Amino acid sequence: MGAAFTPWSALGGGVLIGVAALLLLAALGRIAGVSGIAAALLPPRRGDIAWRLAFVLGLPSGAALWMLGQDSTALASHASPWQLALAGLLVGVGTRIGSGCTSGHGVCGLGRFSPRSLAAVLTFMLTAMLCVYAWRHLLPGWLA
């Protein structure tokens, strides 16, 4: 089962993410890096909790609202709940080690011309390209 690429919905989603990041920066002077926002909710808590909690709760709430109008079979996962939880934990650890997540560096960091974010995004992209190349061209013989 492959997902169909829908450029208009992808463009719309990207615009909404950009507008949300801009509004958070303009209204509160805060950067919409999800890992930093979520990490500040964990002990020891730092900064204002109310907007951070609203932001973090809004992420799954928005996804849940979107899912109400979707075909549930299109959203099925082949991963078990424990695999999804482990993947989420590994992503969280990786974002702390990498001083931010891909969305924070890619959307907010590049938008602010951050050299650190440019280096991070170039690293993400190069790693992704190397992984795809290895998976498609180097590993198929090993997987057979």
DSSP file (Angstrom, degrees, kcal/mol; ACC not computed):
  #  RESIDUE AA STRUCTURE BP1 BP2  ACC     N-H-->O    O-->H-N    N-H-->O    O-->H-N    TCO  KAPPA ALPHA  PHI   PSI    X-CA   Y-CA   Z-CA
    1    1 A M              0   0    0      0, 0.0     2,-0.4     0, 0.0     0, 0.0   0.000 360.0 360.0 360.0 113.9    0.0    0.0    0.0
    2    2 A G        -     0   0    0      0, 0.0     2,-0.4     0, 0.0     0, 0.0  -0.824 360.0-122.1-107.2 145.9    1.7    3.2   -1.2
    3    3 A A        -     0   0    0     -2,-0.4     2,-0.3     1,-0.0    71,-0.0  -0.676  26.6-125.2 -84.6 136.3    0.6    6.7   -0.3
    4    4 A A        -     0   0    0     -2,-0.4     2,-0.5     1,-0.1    -1,-0.0  -0.636  22.0-120.9 -82.1 136.3   -0.2    8.9   -3.2
    5    5 A F        -     0   0    0     -2,-0.3    -1,-0.1     1,-0.0     0, 0.0  -0.646  26.3-169.3 -77.4 127.1    1.7   12.2   -3.3
    6    6 A T     >  -     0   0    0     -2,-0.5     4,-2.3     1,-0.1     5,-0.2  -0.876   4.9-171.2-119.3  97.1   -0.7   15.1   -3.3
    7    7 A P  H  > S+     0   0    0      0, 0.0     4,-2.6     0, 0.0     5,-0.2   0.835  82.3  52.9 -62.2 -34.3    1.2   18.3   -4.1
    8    8 A W  H  > S+     0   0    0      2,-0.2     4,-2.5     1,-0.2     5,-0.1   0.914 112.2  43.4 -70.7 -40.4   -1.6   20.7   -3.3
    9    9 A S  H  > S+     0   0    0      2,-0.2     4,-2.6     1,-0.2    -1,-0.2   0.876 114.6  51.5 -70.8 -34.7   -2.3   19.3    0.2
   10   10 A A  H  X S+     0   0    0     -4,-2.3     4,-2.3     2,-0.2    -2,-0.2   0.918 111.7  46.9 -64.2 -42.7    1.5   19.2    0.8
   11   11 A L  H  X S+     0   0    0     -4,-2.6     4,-2.5    -5,-0.2    -2,-0.2   0.927 112.6  49.6 -63.6 -44.9    1.8   22.8   -0.2
   12   12 A G  H  X S+     0   0    0     -4,-2.5     4,-2.4     1,-0.2    -2,-0.2   0.908 111.3  49.0 -61.0 -42.8   -1.2   23.8    1.9
   13   13 A G  H  X S+     0   0    0     -4,-2.6     4,-2.3     2,-0.2    -1,-0.2   0.906 111.0  50.0 -63.9 -41.7    0.3   22.0    4.9
   14   14 A G  H  X S+     0   0    0     -4,-2.3     4,-2.4     2,-0.2    -2,-0.2   0.897 110.5  49.5 -63.1 -40.9    3.7   23.6    4.4
   15   15 A V  H  X S+     0   0    0     -4,-2.5     4,-2.7     2,-0.2     5,-0.2   0.917 110.8  50.2 -64.4 -43.2    2.1   27.1    4.2
   16   16 A L  H  X S+     0   0    0     -4,-2.4     4,-2.5     2,-0.2    -2,-0.2   0.897 110.8  49.1 -62.9 -40.0    0.1   26.4    7.4
   17   17 A I  H  X S+     0   0    0     -4,-2.3     4,-2.4     2,-0.2    -1,-0.2   0.931 112.9  47.6 -64.2 -44.7    3.3   25.3    9.2
   18   18 A G  H  X S+     0   0    0     -4,-2.4     4,-2.3     2,-0.2    -2,-0.2   0.910 112.9  47.7 -62.3 -43.2    5.1   28.4    8.1
   19   19 A V  H  X S+     0   0    0     -4,-2.7     4,-2.8     2,-0.2    -1,-0.2   0.907 111.6  50.6 -65.4 -41.5    2.2   30.7    9.1
   20   20 A A  H  X S+     0   0    0     -4,-2.5     4,-2.3    -5,-0.2    -2,-0.2   0.915 111.4  48.0 -62.9 -42.4    2.0   29.1   12.5
   21   21 A A  H  X S+     0   0    0     -4,-2.4     4,-2.0     2,-0.2    -2,-0.2   0.904 113.1  48.4 -63.9 -41.3    5.7   29.5   13.1
   22   22 A L  H  X S+     0   0    0     -4,-2.3     4,-2.9     2,-0.2    -2,-0.2   0.908 111.2  49.8 -65.5 -42.4    5.5   33.1   12.0
   23   23 A L  H  X S+     0   0    0     -4,-2.8     4,-3.1     2,-0.2     5,-0.4   0.899 110.3  49.9 -64.2 -41.0    2.5   33.8   14.2
   24   24 A L  H  X>S+     0   0    0     -4,-2.3     4,-2.2     2,-0.2     6,-1.4   0.913 114.2  45.4 -64.2 -41.2    4.2   32.2   17.2
   25   25 A L  H  X5S+     0   0    0     -4,-2.0     4,-1.0     4,-0.2    -2,-0.2   0.919 118.1  42.9 -66.5 -43.5    7.4   34.3   16.6
   26   26 A A  H  <5S+     0   0    0     -4,-2.9    -2,-0.2    -5,-0.2    -3,-0.2   0.897 121.7  38.4 -70.6 -40.6    5.4   37.5   16.0
   27   27 A A  H  <5S+     0   0    0     -4,-3.1    -3,-0.2    -5,-0.2    -2,-0.2   0.901 137.2  11.2 -80.3 -41.8    2.9   37.0   18.9
   28   28 A L  H  <5S-     0   0    0     -4,-2.2    -3,-0.2    -5,-0.4    -2,-0.2   0.496  91.4-120.7-117.1  -6.8    5.2   35.6   21.6
   29   29 A G  S  <<S+     0   0    0     -4,-1.0     2,-0.3    -5,-0.7    -4,-0.2   0.778  70.3 133.8  69.7  25.0    8.7   36.0   20.3
   30   30 A R        -     0   0    0     -6,-1.4     2,-0.4    -9,-0.1    -1,-0.3  -0.792  57.2-123.9-111.6 151.5    9.1   32.2   20.5
   31   31 A I        -     0   0    0     -2,-0.3     2,-1.2    -3,-0.1     6,-0.1  -0.781  19.4-131.6 -94.9 136.1   10.6   29.8   18.0
   32   32 A A        +     0   0    0     -2,-0.4     2,-0.8   -11,-0.1    76,-0.1  -0.221  52.1 144.4 -86.0  46.9    8.3   26.9   17.0
   33   33 A G     >  -     0   0    0     -2,-1.2     4,-2.2     1,-0.2     3,-0.2  -0.786  39.7-154.1 -83.5 113.3   10.9   24.1   17.5
   34   34 A V  H  > S+     0   0    0     -2,-0.8     4,-2.9     1,-0.2     5,-0.3   0.876  88.5  53.3 -61.1 -41.9    8.8   21.2   18.8
   35   35 A S  H  > S+     0   0    0      1,-0.2     4,-2.5     2,-0.2    -1,-0.2   0.906 111.8  45.4 -64.1 -39.6   11.5   19.5   20.6
   36   36 A G  H  > S+     0   0    0     -3,-0.2     4,-1.5     2,-0.2    -1,-0.2   0.887 113.9  49.1 -68.3 -39.0   12.5   22.6   22.6
   37   37 A I  H  < S+     0   0    0     -4,-2.2     4,-0.4     2,-0.2    -2,-0.2   0.937 116.0  42.7 -65.1 -46.4    8.9   23.4   23.4
   38   38 A A  H >< S+     0   0    0     -4,-2.9     3,-1.5     1,-0.2     4,-0.5   0.895 110.5  55.9 -68.0 -40.1    8.1   19.9   24.6
   39   39 A A  H >< S+     0   0    0     -4,-2.5     3,-1.3    -5,-0.3    -1,-0.2   0.843  99.5  60.7 -62.5 -33.0   11.4   19.6   26.5
   40   40 A A  T 3< S+     0   0    0     -4,-1.5     6,-1.3     1,-0.3    -1,-0.3   0.641  96.8  61.3 -70.8 -12.5   10.6   22.7   28.5
   41   41 A L  T <  S+     0   0    0     -3,-1.5    -1,-0.3    -4,-0.4    -2,-0.2   0.641  92.3  81.9 -84.1 -15.2    7.5   20.9   29.8
   42   42 A L  S <  S-     0   0    0     -3,-1.3     4,-0.1    -4,-0.5    -3,-0.0  -0.571  96.5 -52.9 -88.3 153.2    9.6   18.3   31.4
   43   43 A P  S    S+     0   0    0      0, 0.0    -1,-0.1     0, 0.0    -2,-0.1  -0.408 126.0  45.0 -64.7 143.1   11.3   18.7   34.8
   44   44 A P  S    S-     0   0    0      0, 0.0    -2,-0.2     0, 0.0     2,-0.1   0.480  95.5-149.6 -74.6 129.4   13.0   21.0   35.5
   45   45 A R        -     0   0    0     -4,-0.2     2,-0.4    -2,-0.0    -4,-0.2  -0.374  12.8-164.7 -69.7 140.8   10.4   23.2   33.9
   46   46 A R        -     0   0    0     -6,-1.3    -4,-0.0    -4,-0.1    -1,-0.0  -0.978  42.7 -15.0-127.6 139.7   11.5   26.4   32.2
   47   47 A G  S    S-     0   0    0     -2,-0.4     2,-0.3    -6,-0.0    -2,-0.0  -0.076 106.2 -11.1  74.1-169.0    9.6   29.4   31.0
   48   48 A D     >  -     0   0    0      1,-0.1     4,-0.5     2,-0.0    -2,-0.1  -0.515  53.1-169.1 -71.8 126.1    5.9   29.8   30.5
   49   49 A I  H  > S+     0   0    0     -2,-0.3     4,-2.9     2,-0.1     5,-0.2   0.823  72.0  68.9 -86.4 -34.1    4.0   26.5   30.6
   50   50 A A  H  > S+     0   0    0      1,-0.2     4,-2.4     2,-0.2     5,-0.2   0.919 103.9  39.0 -59.2 -52.5    0.6   27.6   29.2
   51   51 A W  H  > S+     0   0    0      1,-0.2     4,-2.3     2,-0.2    -1,-0.2   0.861 116.5  52.9 -69.1 -32.5    1.5   28.3   25.6
   52   52 A R  H  X S+     0   0    0     -4,-0.5     4,-2.7     2,-0.2    -2,-0.2   0.923 110.7  46.7 -66.7 -43.2    3.9   25.4   25.5
   53   53 A L  H  X S+     0   0    0     -4,-2.9     4,-2.7     2,-0.2     5,-0.3   0.915 112.4  50.0 -64.5 -42.9    1.2   23.0   26.7
   54   54 A A  H  X S+     0   0    0     -4,-2.4     4,-1.8    -5,-0.2    -1,-0.2   0.905 112.5  48.2 -61.0 -41.4   -1.4   24.5   24.3
   55   55 A F  H  X S+     0   0    0     -4,-2.3     4,-1.1     2,-0.2    -2,-0.2   0.946 114.1  44.6 -64.0 -49.4    1.1   24.0   21.4
   56   56 A V  H  < S+     0   0    0     -4,-2.7     3,-0.3     1,-0.2    -2,-0.2   0.885 116.1  46.2 -66.4 -39.5    2.0   20.4   22.3
   57   57 A L  H  X S+     0   0    0     -4,-2.7     4,-1.5     1,-0.2    -1,-0.2   0.801 106.6  60.8 -72.0 -27.9   -1.6   19.4   22.9
   58   58 A G  H  X S+     0   0    0     -4,-1.8     4,-2.6    -5,-0.3     5,-0.2   0.788  93.8  65.4 -68.7 -27.5   -2.6   21.1   19.6
   59   59 A L  H  X S+     0   0    0     -4,-1.1     4,-1.7    -3,-0.3    -1,-0.2   0.973 110.3  32.2 -62.6 -56.3   -0.4   18.9   17.6
   60   60 A P  H  > S+     0   0    0      0, 0.0     4,-2.6     0, 0.0    -1,-0.2   0.823 117.5  58.3 -71.5 -26.6   -2.2   15.6   18.2
   61   61 A S  H  X S+     0   0    0     -4,-1.5     4,-2.3     2,-0.2    -2,-0.2   0.928 107.0  46.6 -66.2 -43.4   -5.5   17.4   18.4
   62   62 A G  H  X S+     0   0    0     -4,-2.6     4,-2.1     2,-0.2    -1,-0.2   0.907 113.6  48.7 -63.3 -41.7   -5.1   18.8   14.9
   63   63 A A  H  X S+     0   0    0     -4,-1.7     4,-2.4    -5,-0.2    -2,-0.2   0.900 110.3  51.8 -64.7 -40.3   -4.1   15.4   13.6
   64   64 A A  H  X S+     0   0    0     -4,-2.6     4,-1.2     2,-0.2    -2,-0.2   0.906 109.5  49.3 -64.0 -41.5   -7.1   13.8   15.3
   65   65 A L  H  X S+     0   0    0     -4,-2.3     4,-0.5     1,-0.2     3,-0.4   0.911 111.6  49.1 -63.3 -41.5   -9.5   16.3   13.8
   66   66 A W  H >< S+     0   0    0     -4,-2.1     3,-1.2     1,-0.2    -2,-0.2   0.900 106.8  56.5 -64.0 -40.3   -8.0   15.7   10.3
   67   67 A M  H >< S+     0   0    0     -4,-2.4     3,-1.8     1,-0.3    -1,-0.2   0.767  91.2  72.0 -65.2 -25.4   -8.3   11.9   10.8
   68   68 A L  H 3< S+     0   0    0     -4,-1.2    -1,-0.3    -3,-0.4    -2,-0.2   0.829 101.5  44.3 -59.4 -30.9  -12.0   12.2   11.4
   69   69 A G  T << S+     0   0    0     -3,-1.2    -1,-0.3    -4,-0.5     2,-0.2   0.309 102.2  89.8 -95.8   9.4  -12.5   12.9    7.7
   70   70 A Q  S <  S-     0   0    0     -3,-1.8     2,-0.5    -4,-0.1     5,-0.0  -0.674  85.8-101.5-108.2 159.9  -10.2   10.2    6.5
   71   71 A D    >>  -     0   0    0     -2,-0.2     3,-1.3     1,-0.1     4,-0.5  -0.685  31.3-142.4 -74.0 121.4  -10.5    6.6    5.5
   72   72 A S  G >4 S+     0   0    0     -2,-0.5     3,-0.9     1,-0.3    -1,-0.1   0.775  97.0  61.3 -63.2 -26.9   -9.2    4.7    8.5
   73   73 A T  G >4 S+     0   0    0      1,-0.2     3,-0.9     2,-0.2    -1,-0.3   0.795  97.3  59.3 -70.6 -25.6   -7.6    2.0    6.3
   74   74 A A  G <4 S+     0   0    0     -3,-1.3    -1,-0.2     1,-0.2    -2,-0.2   0.684 106.3  48.7 -73.5 -16.2   -5.4    4.7    4.7
   75   75 A L  G << S+     0   0    0     -3,-0.9    -1,-0.2    -4,-0.5    -2,-0.2   0.306  82.1 128.4-105.3   7.1   -3.9    5.5    8.1
   76   76 A A    <   -     0   0    0     -3,-0.9     2,-0.4    -4,-0.1    -3,-0.0  -0.320  45.5-149.4 -66.8 146.3   -3.1    2.0    9.2
   77   77 A S        -     0   0    0      2,-0.2    -2,-0.1     1,-0.1    -1,-0.0  -0.915  15.9-150.7-116.6 144.3    0.4    1.2   10.4
   78   78 A H  S    S+     0   0    0     -2,-0.4     2,-0.3     2,-0.1    -1,-0.1   0.500  75.2  93.5 -86.9  -5.1    2.2   -2.0   10.1
   79   79 A A  S    S-     0   0    0      1,-0.1    -2,-0.2     2,-0.0     0, 0.0  -0.621  77.8-122.0 -89.4 147.4    4.1   -1.2   13.3
   80   80 A S     >  -     0   0    0     -2,-0.3     4,-2.3     1,-0.1     3,-0.3  -0.410  30.8-104.1 -79.7 162.9    3.0   -2.4   16.7
   81   81 A P  H  > S+     0   0    0      0, 0.0     4,-2.4     0, 0.0     5,-0.2   0.878 122.5  52.0 -56.4 -38.8    2.2    0.1   19.4
   82   82 A W  H  > S+     0   0    0      2,-0.2     4,-2.4     1,-0.2     5,-0.2   0.867 108.7  51.1 -68.0 -33.5    5.5   -0.7   21.2
   83   83 A Q  H  > S+     0   0    0     -3,-0.3     4,-2.5     2,-0.2    -1,-0.2   0.897 110.9  48.2 -67.9 -39.4    7.5   -0.1   18.0
   84   84 A L  H  X S+     0   0    0     -4,-2.3     4,-2.3     2,-0.2    -2,-0.2   0.909 112.3  48.9 -65.7 -41.2    5.8    3.2   17.5
   85   85 A A  H  X S+     0   0    0     -4,-2.4     4,-2.3     2,-0.2    -2,-0.2   0.913 112.4  48.2 -64.4 -42.4    6.5    4.2   21.2
   86   86 A L  H  X S+     0   0    0     -4,-2.4     4,-2.6     2,-0.2    -2,-0.2   0.906 110.9  51.0 -63.9 -41.7   10.2    3.1   20.8
   87   87 A A  H  X S+     0   0    0     -4,-2.5     4,-2.3     1,-0.2    -2,-0.2   0.916 110.5  49.1 -61.9 -42.7   10.5    5.1   17.5
   88   88 A G  H  X S+     0   0    0     -4,-2.3     4,-2.4     2,-0.2    -2,-0.2   0.901 111.0  49.9 -62.5 -41.5    9.0    8.2   19.2
   89   89 A L  H  X S+     0   0    0     -4,-2.3     4,-2.5     2,-0.2    -2,-0.2   0.919 110.9  49.0 -63.6 -43.9   11.5    7.8   22.1
   90   90 A L  H  X S+     0   0    0     -4,-2.6     4,-2.5     2,-0.2    -2,-0.2   0.885 110.8  50.3 -64.4 -38.7   14.4    7.4   19.8
   91   91 A V  H  X S+     0   0    0     -4,-2.3     4,-2.3     2,-0.2    -1,-0.2   0.925 110.5  50.5 -63.6 -43.4   13.3   10.5   17.8
   92   92 A G  H  X S+     0   0    0     -4,-2.4     4,-1.5     2,-0.2    -2,-0.2   0.914 112.0  46.4 -61.0 -43.8   13.0   12.4   21.1
   93   93 A V  H  X S+     0   0    0     -4,-2.5     4,-2.4     1,-0.2    -1,-0.2   0.917 112.0  52.2 -64.1 -42.9   16.5   11.4   22.2
   94   94 A G  H  X S+     0   0    0     -4,-2.5     4,-2.6     1,-0.2    -2,-0.2   0.869 106.5  52.7 -62.5 -37.2   17.9   12.2   18.8
   95   95 A T  H  <>S+     0   0    0     -4,-2.3     5,-3.2     2,-0.2    -1,-0.2   0.852 110.0  48.5 -69.5 -31.9   16.4   15.7   18.8
   96   96 A R  H ><5S+     0   0    0     -4,-1.5     3,-0.9     3,-0.2    -2,-0.2   0.909 113.7  46.2 -71.8 -40.9   18.0   16.4   22.2
   97   97 A I  H 3<5S+     0   0    0     -4,-2.4    -2,-0.2     1,-0.2    -1,-0.2   0.899 115.6  46.8 -65.6 -39.6   21.4   15.2   21.0
   98   98 A G  T 3<5S-     0   0    0     -4,-2.6    -1,-0.2    -5,-0.2    -2,-0.2   0.342 112.0-119.2 -85.5   6.9   21.1   17.2   17.8
   99   99 A S  T < 5S+     0   0    0     -3,-0.9    -3,-0.2    -4,-0.1     2,-0.2   0.872  83.2   4.8  57.3  40.5   20.0   20.3   19.6
  100  100 A G  S   <S-     0   0    0     -5,-3.2     2,-0.2    -6,-0.2    -2,-0.1  -0.603  82.6 -88.1 138.0 164.3   16.7   20.4   17.8
  101  101 A C     >  -     0   0    0     -2,-0.2     4,-2.6     1,-0.1     5,-0.3  -0.506  40.7-102.5-100.6 170.2   14.4   18.6   15.4
  102  102 A T  H  > S+     0   0    0      1,-0.2     4,-3.0     2,-0.2     5,-0.3   0.874 121.4  50.4 -60.1 -38.5   14.3   18.7   11.6
  103  103 A S  H  >>S+     0   0    0      2,-0.2     4,-2.6     3,-0.2     5,-1.0   0.916 110.8  48.7 -68.5 -40.9   11.2   20.9   11.6
  104  104 A G  I  >>S+     0   0    0      3,-0.2     5,-2.4     2,-0.2     4,-0.6   0.937 119.5  37.3 -63.3 -46.4   12.7   23.3   14.0
  105  105 A H  I  <>S+     0   0    0     -4,-2.6     5,-1.8     3,-0.2    -2,-0.2   0.923 122.5  43.7 -70.4 -44.2   15.9   23.6   12.1
  106  106 A G  I  <5S+     0   0    0     -4,-3.0    -3,-0.2    -5,-0.3    -2,-0.2   0.916 126.8  24.9 -71.5 -44.6   14.3   23.4    8.6
  107  107 A V  I  X5S+     0   0    0     -4,-2.6     4,-0.8    -5,-0.3    -3,-0.2   0.940 136.5  23.0 -86.4 -53.5   11.3   25.7    9.1
  108  108 A C  I  X<S+     0   0    0     -5,-1.0     4,-0.9    -4,-0.6    -3,-0.2   0.904 123.7  47.7 -85.8 -43.0   12.4   28.1   11.9
  109  109 A G  I >4XS+     0   0    0     -5,-2.4     5,-2.6    -6,-0.2     3,-0.6   0.935 115.3  43.6 -67.2 -47.0   16.1   28.0   11.8
  110  110 A L  H >4<S+     0   0    0     -5,-1.8     3,-1.4     1,-0.2    -1,-0.2   0.866 109.8  58.2 -66.5 -34.0   16.5   28.5    8.0
  111  111 A G  H 3<5S+     0   0    0     -4,-0.8    -1,-0.2     1,-0.3    -2,-0.2   0.745 109.6  44.4 -65.7 -22.7   13.8   31.2    8.1
  112  112 A R  T <<5S-     0   0    0     -4,-0.9    -1,-0.3    -3,-0.6    -2,-0.2   0.283 115.6-116.7-102.3   8.7   16.0   33.1   10.6
  113  113 A F  T < 5 +     0   0    0     -3,-1.4    -3,-0.2     1,-0.2    -2,-0.1   0.864  49.0 176.2  59.2  40.2   19.2   32.4    8.6
  114  114 A S     >< -     0   0    0     -5,-2.6     4,-2.1     1,-0.2    -1,-0.2  -0.653  26.8-153.7 -78.2 121.3   20.8   30.4   11.4
  115  115 A P  H  > S+     0   0    0      0, 0.0     4,-2.3     0, 0.0     5,-0.2   0.877  96.9  54.7 -61.8 -36.8   24.2   28.9   10.3
  116  116 A R  H  > S+     0   0    0      1,-0.2     4,-2.2     2,-0.2     5,-0.1   0.903 108.8  47.7 -62.9 -40.7   23.7   26.1   12.8
  117  117 A S  H  > S+     0   0    0      2,-0.2     4,-3.0     1,-0.2     5,-0.2   0.879 108.9  53.8 -69.1 -37.0   20.4   25.2   11.3
  118  118 A L  H  X S+     0   0    0     -4,-2.1     4,-2.5     2,-0.2    -2,-0.2   0.934 110.7  46.9 -61.0 -45.0   21.8   25.3    7.8
  119  119 A A  H  X S+     0   0    0     -4,-2.3     4,-2.0     2,-0.2    -2,-0.2   0.907 113.6  49.0 -62.4 -41.5   24.5   22.8    8.9
  120  120 A A  H  X S+     0   0    0     -4,-2.2     4,-2.7     2,-0.2    -2,-0.2   0.931 112.0  47.2 -64.5 -45.9   21.9   20.6   10.6
  121  121 A V  H  X S+     0   0    0     -4,-3.0     4,-2.8     1,-0.2     5,-0.2   0.907 111.5  50.7 -65.0 -41.5   19.6   20.6    7.5
  122  122 A L  H  X S+     0   0    0     -4,-2.5     4,-2.4    -5,-0.2    -1,-0.2   0.894 111.8  48.9 -62.0 -38.3   22.5   19.8    5.2
  123  123 A T  H  X S+     0   0    0     -4,-2.0     4,-2.4    -5,-0.2    -2,-0.2   0.922 111.6  48.8 -65.8 -44.7   23.4   17.0    7.5
  124  124 A F  H  X S+     0   0    0     -4,-2.7     4,-2.5     1,-0.2    -2,-0.2   0.943 114.6  45.3 -58.6 -48.2   19.9   15.6    7.6
  125  125 A M  H  X S+     0   0    0     -4,-2.8     4,-2.6     2,-0.2    -2,-0.2   0.912 113.5  48.0 -66.7 -43.4   19.5   15.8    3.8
  126  126 A L  H  X S+     0   0    0     -4,-2.4     4,-2.5    -5,-0.2    -1,-0.2   0.920 113.2  48.8 -63.0 -43.5   22.9   14.2    3.1
  127  127 A T  H  X S+     0   0    0     -4,-2.4     4,-2.4    -5,-0.2    -2,-0.2   0.910 111.6  49.5 -62.5 -42.4   22.2   11.4    5.5
  128  128 A A  H  X S+     0   0    0     -4,-2.5     4,-2.5    -5,-0.2    -2,-0.2   0.918 111.5  48.7 -63.2 -43.4   18.8   10.8    4.0
  129  129 A M  H  X S+     0   0    0     -4,-2.6     4,-2.4     1,-0.2    -2,-0.2   0.912 112.2  48.4 -64.1 -41.7   20.2   10.7    0.5
  130  130 A L  H  X S+     0   0    0     -4,-2.5     4,-2.6     2,-0.2    -1,-0.2   0.892 111.5  50.3 -65.3 -39.2   22.9    8.2    1.6
  131  131 A C  H  X S+     0   0    0     -4,-2.4     4,-2.8     2,-0.2    -2,-0.2   0.921 111.7  47.0 -64.8 -44.0   20.4    6.0    3.3
  132  132 A V  H  X S+     0   0    0     -4,-2.5     4,-2.5     2,-0.2     5,-0.3   0.926 113.0  49.4 -63.9 -43.7   18.1    5.9    0.3
  133  133 A Y  H  X>S+     0   0    0     -4,-2.4     4,-2.9    -5,-0.2     5,-0.7   0.944 113.7  45.7 -59.6 -48.1   21.0    5.2   -2.0
  134  134 A A  I  X>S+     0   0    0     -4,-2.6     5,-2.6     1,-0.2     4,-1.4   0.919 113.8  49.0 -61.9 -44.1   22.3    2.4    0.3
  135  135 A W  I  <5S+     0   0    0     -4,-2.8    -1,-0.2     1,-0.2    -2,-0.2   0.893 120.6  35.4 -63.9 -40.2   18.8    0.9    0.7
  136  136 A R  I  <5S+     0   0    0     -4,-2.5    -2,-0.2    -5,-0.2    -1,-0.2   0.816 133.3  20.3 -85.2 -31.1   18.1    0.9   -3.0
  137  137 A H  I  <5S+     0   0    0     -4,-2.9    -3,-0.2    -5,-0.3    -2,-0.2   0.719 128.7  32.4-115.8 -25.9   21.5    0.1   -4.5
  138  138 A L  I  <<S+     0   0    0     -4,-1.4     4,-0.3    -5,-0.7     3,-0.2   0.795 118.4  43.0-104.0 -34.7   23.7   -1.6   -1.9
  139  139 A L  S >><S+     0   0    0     -5,-2.6     4,-1.8     1,-0.2     3,-1.0   0.699  85.7  85.8 -90.1 -20.5   21.4   -3.6    0.3
  140  140 A P  H 3> S+     0   0    0      0, 0.0     4,-0.9     0, 0.0    -1,-0.2   0.863  91.7  51.8 -53.5 -37.6   19.0   -5.3   -2.1
  141  141 A G  H 34 S+     0   0    0      1,-0.2     3,-0.2    -3,-0.2    -2,-0.1   0.847 110.9  48.0 -65.5 -33.0   21.4   -8.2   -2.7
  142  142 A W  H <4 S+     0   0    0     -3,-1.0    -1,-0.2    -4,-0.3    -3,-0.1   0.769 109.4  53.2 -76.6 -26.9   21.7   -8.7    1.1
  143  143 A L  H  <        0   0    0     -4,-1.8    -1,-0.2     1,-0.2    -2,-0.2   0.634 360.0 360.0 -85.2 -13.2   18.0   -8.6    1.6
  144  144 A A     <        0   0    0     -4,-0.9    -1,-0.2    -3,-0.2    -2,-0.1   0.481 360.0 360.0 -73.5 360.0   17.1  -11.3   -0.9
